[in-house]
Amino acid sequence: MVQIIHKSPNGDIPESQLFYGSIPDFMRSSKFANNDERISVVDYDTDKSMSLARVFKVSGMLRAQFFHTYDVGKKKDGDDHPKVIFYVGNTADNLACHLALHDLGAIISPASTAYDVNDLLHQIQVVDASLIVAEAARAEVARQAVAKAGDQFKHVKVVVFEELLEQNRRVRPNLIRVAPIVHLSKEQSYTTLAYLGMSSGTSGGVPKAVELTHFAMTSNVLQTAANAPNLVDDDTVCSAVIPTSHIYGLALFMLHMPFLGAKVVYHKKFDLVEMLEGQKKHRVNYWVLVPPIIVALAKHPIIDRYLDSIRANLKTITSGAAPLGGNVVDAVQTRFTGNTKGTLPNGRRIVVYQGYGLTETAPIACLCDPLWDNLNVVTVGTLVPNTEARIVDENGEDQPAFEVADARALGDAVRRGDKIPSGELYLRGAQIMSGYHKNAKSTEESFEYVDYKAQGLRHYQDRWLKTGDVAVIDNFGRIQIVDRTKELIKSMSKQVAPAELEALLLSHPDVVDVAVIGVWQEEKATESARAFLVVRDAKVDVVAIKKWMDEQVPSYKRLYGGVVVIDAIPKNPSGKILRRLLRQRKDDVVLGLDVAKL
């Protein structure tokens, strides 16, 4: 079959201009790395601030501690790249800690502070952790997870982040000098892992560890900057309210922004009022957000108190991690500026638009410049440079670009049921993951492999990532996500695997069979999990089962979509749940919604 390969309308970055080395060396190559005057990171809670030059000084002291006290980088037992779980909320010190660990050759696996003992236990086992850096509030959870992991992981140490920072004051200069720094060759940067990001993968299932190399992470900074040159510069001030345990927040707030000279204001956790106060205090002009927060900007009455500051400073809002409706964008721009174009009386614009990516794409695959003439809010932008795409339909045939004058017309065509050249989005590029750690089967299933040497292609053009998302690309190169083939639920911008919730529900004595799907809640701009239950008998209190379930999982995994009692779970002959039939059901009696508040 003929392949139709779509490319970035902005062309590729020459190979000579990509970076080949470690993430710390990449950050050292920033023109702001030695500037001790320009503030790079700010902690909203404490007002602590550091330049990028100061970040590197702190990083050197942390490197000495990790090496001399915790043996990171000593290559014990043949382990050149120890795996370190970073279980800490957003702080201005996170970047220094990551740089220190990477300089010692460590591989970092960020963990959400929403994780409970079982979530963290799974991550310890999947990534083969040898050390956990935990904030004080989560240290006991980390210790319990290590204890539960068994003898194989009894060597895993838990380091309290705040204590580590306090001890930094007493690190002697000679200890810093003798703590090694690992530099990578060009070839090593292709294969040396920097991060193991937890993801349920492109096909759903229990969380897997995504292997992201130093080359993938640094390339994505350059790809994004090339595709959106007016998005971030040395005048940018950004609020970091998205967790840096998520690749979306980690890459943007800890790599992209500091490298390009922006100031990042770190919020420990999301709080709408604190985000607005931070915007006012620091004159934030760029928000990187997720759809539920953008819905709040459109609807919450408290926004009115901050409109003067927003109108005076804000330039851009980028939405990611989940789809954002065009009507929400219109509502926000109208509230901020008085019109759907986002144009203020002085002619300046406040632009709200979307990007697209996955943990598997480190994370950005699609984005466009906020000042691009062909920007359309219902699309996720264009492919970034050094990234290619195919649109493969259910028959395995590649689809051409869709000829359309207005990207919003595509939505109308979908609703009418018109034939459009849509299909699963395949991607390949410099930022694509190496695979799923210790999971050859999932890796094999997620890629279509290419004999790149025989075809004279670059090393990162050796395979196509099957994203599991159904998309269409138009004649302007804009990509619109039409649907999702994967079963993964995106609740509150976090990934939830239905299989995980089903396994837990099946452990309840009154549950005979179960299936979980995601249901969209327009008013909250998020998916929520809904369970379909086959119960032991008609007298069973299914709301009590829901409450039992919700008490055992983090907030984003709870059954906010309610529960439905049915006679049998629809399955195919091999036993696979037919979730599409559950999604098509109408007029179900949904129980438990009265206690399901986000």
N, C-alpha and C positions, 0 to 999 in steps of 0.2 A: 504493500500500500504506500501511496505517496505521502510523505510527511510535509505538513505545512508549518513552518517554524516562524513564529512571531518574535520580533526583537524590539528593543527599546527605541522609540523614535529619536532619542538623544544620542544614539550610537554607543560605542563601547569606550571604556577607559583603556588606553594603551597598556599592554602588559608591563611595560617598563615603569609605569606610574602607579601600579599596585604596590602594596607593601609586603615584604617578605621577611618576617621576623616575629618576635613575640609581641603580645599586647603591650607590656610595659615599654619595650623599645619603640613601638609605634607611638605611644603617648609621649615618649621623650622626643619624638620627631616633630611634635606640634610646635608651632612658632610661639606658643604661649607657655611652653614647659619650663622656661627659665625666668618667666616674668613674675616677680615677687609682689608686684603692685596690684595686678588684676585679680579680683576675687573670682574663684572658680566654683566653690561649693559653700553653701550656707545651710546651717541647721535652723529650721524655723523655731523649734522649741527652746533652744539654748542661745541662739544668735551667734554660735561659733561659726567662724568663716575661715577659709583657707584659699590661698592662690594655688595654682597647679604646681608651682615650684615647692610650696610648703607641703602639699600632698605627697610629693616625692620624698621629702625629708622625713615625714612621719612614716611613710612606707618603708624607708630604710631601717628605721628603728624597729618596726614590726617584723621586718624580714629577719633581723638579728634575733628577736625573741623566738620566732617560729623555728629558726635553725638551731639555736643553742639550747633552748628550753624544751621544745617539743619535737625536735629531730626532723622537722620537715626539710627535705632537700638533702638529707644525709644518705639517701639511696640504700637504706637498710633492706635486707632480704631481696635485693635485686629490683626494688620498686623505685624506678627513676621518677615516677609521676604519681605521688600519693594523692588520693581523692579526699578532698576536704568539703564537708557540708557546711554551708554558710547559712545559719538559721537566725537571721537578724533583720529587723525592720529597716526602713529607710533612715539613714543618718549621713551626716557629712563625712564621717570617717570610713564609710564602706569602701570607697574607691581606693584609699590608701591600703586597706587590708587586702583587697583583691590584687592590687599591683604587687604587694609583698609576696603573696602566695604564688603568683605567676612567675615572679622573678626566681623563685626557688624550684620552679618546674612543677608545681602542684596543679592539679585539675580541680576546679571549683564546681560544686553542685549546689546551687541556691535552693533553699527550702522555704516555703511560705510559712510565715508565723501563724497562719491559720491552721497549720497541720497539727493533728493530735498525735498521740503516741503511735498508733497503728500506721498512720500516714508516714511518719518519720521512720519507723521501723522498716517499712517497705523500701524507702529510699536508701537507707543504710545498706540493705541487702542487695539492692539493684546496682548501686554504684561501687560497692566494696569499700565503704568509707573507712578511713584510718584516723580521722580527726573530725570533730564537730566544733565549730565556733558558734556559740549560741548567746543571744542577748540574755541578760539576767532573768527576765520574766519568763523565758522559755527553757532555761537551763535544766530544770527538773524534768520537764517533758523529754528533753534529750537524754538525760540519764536513764529514765525509765525505758526509753526506746532501746538504748544500748543494752540494758539489763535483759530486756525481752528478746534481744537478737541472738542470745546464746553464746556458747564458748567460742565460736568462730570469730566473734566480734568483741570479745572481752578486752582486747587491747585498745579499743577505740577510746580516745580521750575526749572529754568535753571541756572546752575552754570558754570561760565566760568573757564575752566581748568587752564589757565595761572594765573588768579587772585587767584585761590585756592592755587596754588604753592607759589605765592608771600606771601599770608597770612600765609603760613606754618612757615615762619621765626619768627612769633610773637606768636606761640602757646606755652603756659606755661607748664612746666613739670607736674604740678598738674592736669591739664586738661587731659593729656595723661593717667595718672594713674587711673582716675575715669571713663574713657571711656571704656565700657565693651568689652570683647572678647568672642565671642560665640564659644564654643567647641562642637563637635558632638560625640555622642556615635556611636558604630558600626552600630546599626540599623538606627540611624538618618542619617548616611552618605549614606545609600542606597537610602533614599527617599528625602533628603533635596537638593533642586535645587541650583546649583551654577550659571548656565548660561541659558539664553534663546537665542539661536542662530537662527537668521533668515534664513529660508530655504524655497524653494518652495516644499520641500518634495520629497518623492520617487516616487510620481505619478504626479508631476507638480502642476499647479494651482497657485493661489496667494500666496505670502510668508506667511509662518506659523512660529510660535516660537517653536523651538525644546528644549525640557526639558532635560537638562544634569545635573546630580547630581554630588556632590563632589566625590563620589565613582567612578563614570564613568570616570571623568577627571583624577583623581590620578591613577586609574588602568591603563589608557592608557599610561601614562608615563612609568610605570613599564613594561607593555606589550611590548612596543616599544624597550625599553632598553634591554630586554631579547632576543628579536628576532634579534636585530642588535647591538650586543655588541661593534663592532668596528666602529660604526657610529659617536657617540658623546662621548667625554671624557673631562677631564679638560685641554686638549691642543687644544680643538676645538674653532675656531673663526668663527662666522657665520654672514652673512649679513641678516638683517631683512628688506627685500624689499616687501615681501608679507604683505598686510594689516592685522593688528591684529584685525580688525573688522571681519575678516573671521576666522572661527574656525581653519583652517589650520595654519595660521600665529599665532593666539592667543595661541594655545596649544603648538606649537613647540618653539616659541620665548619667551613666558612668563611662561611656565611650564617646558617642557622637558629640554631645554638648561640650564637655571639657576640651576635647580635641580641637573643636572649632572656635573656642574662646568664649562660649556662653557661660552665664552664671546660672547655677542650679540651686534652687531653694528646696531643701529636703523636708518633707512632712513625714513624721513617723508612721502615720496612718491617715487614711482619708477622713476628713471632716469638712463639710461644706463651708461652714463659717470660717474655720481656720484657713482653708484654701483662699477664700475671699479676702480675709484679713492679710494673708501673706501676699496676695496680689496687690493690695493697696499699699502695704508697707514697703515692699521691694520693687514696686512698679513693674510687676510681671507683665511681659508682652506676648508670651507664648504658653499655651496650655496643651499638654499632651494628655488626653483623657480617654475614657471609655463611655459607651452610649448612656448608661444609667446616670452618670454625672452630667452629661450634656442635656438629658431630659430635665434634670433638676434646674439647670441654667435657664431652660425654657419656661419652667412652671413654678418654681419655688418663689414665694413672695419676698423672701429676704434678699433676693438678688437686687431689688430696687434700691436698697441702701448703698449698693456698691457700683451703681451704673456710672457715676461720674468718673471713678477710677478706671473702670473697664473701658469706657469710651476714650479716656485720655491716653491709655497705655496699650491695651490689648491689640495685637495684630492678627494672630492666627490661633486657631484651635485645630489640632489634628486628632481624629478619632481612629481608634484601632481596637483589636482584640475581639470584636464582634461587629455585625452589620449595624449601620446607622441609617434610618429612614430619611429621605429627602424632606419630608414634612417637619421632622424635628430640626433639621438644619435651617429651614425657612423660619421656624418659630424662634430659634435662638438669634438669628441675624436680624429679624424684625424687632425683637425685644431690645437688642443692643443698639441698633442703628435706625429703626423705624421703617426698614424696607428689606425685602428678601434678598437683595443684592449685597447687603452688608455694607452699604456706603454711608459714611457719616457726612454731616453738612459741610465739613471742611474738605471733602473729597477723599479722605483716607478710608480704607476698607478694613473691616474685620472679617477674615475669611475662615469659614468652618468647612473642613473637608476630610475625606477618608483616605487611609492607606490600607495595605493588605500585607499580611505576612503570617508566618508560623514560627514556632520554636525551631522547626526544621529548616527555616530559611534565615536564621540568625539576626534579626527576624524579618527584615523588610524585603519584600519582593516587588511590590508596586507602590508607587507614590508619584506625585507630580509637584511642580513648583506652585506655591500659592498664588503667584501672579500670572500663571499660564493662561493664555486667552481661551484655550479649549477646556479648562477645568470644569468638571461637572460633578456636583456633590453626590449623585447616586452611583457614580463609579468609584473605584478604589485607586484611580490614577493609572499611570502607565508602568510598564516594566522598567526597573532601574537598569542602568548599564551593566554589561557583562552578565545578563540574564536573558534566557530565552524561554518561550512558552509554546506549548501545543494545546489545542482544544480537541479532545478525543471523545467522540460520541460513543454511545452504548454498543455500536457495531465495530468499534475499533478504528473508525475512519476519522482522519484529521479534518477539522473544520476551518473554513476561511474567515476572514474578518467580516463583520456584519456592517453593511452599508447603512448608515443612519446619520441624519443631520443633528438630532438632539438626543443625547444619551437618555433622557427621561422617557423618550418614546419607546425605548426598549422595555421598560416596565409595563407600558400599555400593551405592547405586543405579547408579553408573557401572560398577562391577565386575560387577554383575548384568546390565548391558546394558539397564536400564530406560530408557524414553523420558523425557528431561529437557529442559527448555526452554533448551538451550545454543546458543551460536553465537559468531561472532567478536565480540570486544569493540570497539565504536566509542566514542571519547571526544571530547568537546569541552570547552574550559574556558579559564580565564585563563592557565594555565601551558603550553598546547600550543605546540609549535614553530611557527616561521613556515614552515619548509620545509627542504629539503636544499640546501646551498650549491652553486650552479652546476650543479644537477641538476634541471631542470624536469620531466623525465620521471618520476623517482622521486617527486618532490613531488606531481605530478598523480595518480600511481597510489596514493599513500598517503592521499588525502583523498576524501571525498564532500562536494561543495560545496553551500552553502545560500545562498539570496537573503535574507540576514539583514536587510537594510534594509526590504525589502518586508514582512517578517514582524515588524518592530519589535523585532528582537533586538539584543543587545549586539555590539560589534565582534568579540569573540572567539568568538561563536557562529556564525561564518560558514562553518564546515566541521567535518566529523567525521573524526577520525584513525582509520584502520583499523589496529588494533594488531597484527593477526596472531595474537593469542592467543584461544583458545576459552575462554569463561567462562560462568558461570551466576550470577545474582543471586537471593538469597532474599528472603523477606518481611520480614526484618529489615534489608534493605539491604546485607547482607554479600555480598561477591563471592568466588567461588572460581574459580581458574584450573584448567580441566579438562585442557587439552591445548594444543599450540602448532601453528599452521598454518605458521608461518614455518620456514625451513630453518636458521636461525641456530643454532649450537651455543653453549651457555653453559658454557665450560670454566673452572673455578676462578674463577667469577663474571666472567669476561671473555668478550667476544664473539668468536667465530671464524666466519668465512665459509667454508663448504665450497668455494665456487668458487675461493677463493684457494689452498687446499691442493690442490685438484684440478689447478689450472694448474701448480703447482710439481711435483707428481708426474708429470704428463704430460711434463714436460721431461726425465725420466729415460729413457734409451734403451731400457730393458727394459720400460717400461710402455706398453701399447697403449691402454688405456682405464681410467677410474677414476671412482669415485663415493665421496663422503665423507658419513657421517652421524654424528650424536651418539648415543652409548650411555650410559645411566645407570649409574653405579657407586654402588650403595647405601652401601657401606662408606665411601666418600669423600664422599658427598653432592654429587656433581658429575657433569656430563656430560663425556665424553671423545670425541675424534675417532676414528672407525674408518674405515679405507680398504678398499674393495672393488676389487681390482686384476684387470685382464685383462693378462696378461704375455706377453712375446714367445715364450717356450717353457717347458715344464714344468721345465726345469733351473735356471731363474732363482731366485736366492736372495732371496726377498721380505723376509726379515728384514733383509738387508743394505740393501735399498731403504728400509725403514722407518728404519733407523739413519741412512742418508744424508739422508733427509727431516728427521729430528729434529735433526740438526746444523745445519740452515739456518733454523730458526724458534725463536721464544721458547718457553719451557717450556709455556705454556698452549695452544700450537698443535700440540704434538707428538701423535703417534698413540698416546696411552696406551690407547686402546681396541683396539689391535692392527690386524692386516691379515688380510683374507680373500681367497683367490684364487677367482675365478669365471670362467665361460666367456664371459659377456657381461653388460654393464650394461643393466638393464631401462630402456627409454625409450619415450615415446609417439611417435606419428608425426612430430611436429614436432621431436623430438630432446631433449625435456625429460626429465631423469632422474626415474624413478619411485621416489623414495626410500621411499615407504610400503611398497613391495614388499621393499626391502632391510631395513626395520625388522621386517617380518613373518617373515623367515627364521629358521629354527631349526636347531640341531645343526650349525652351521658350525664348521669347524676354524679357530680364531682363532690366528694366529701372532704372535709378538713380545710377548706379554703378560708374559713372564718378565723383560723389560727395561723394562717400562712401569710405573715406580713414580712416584707423585705426590710 
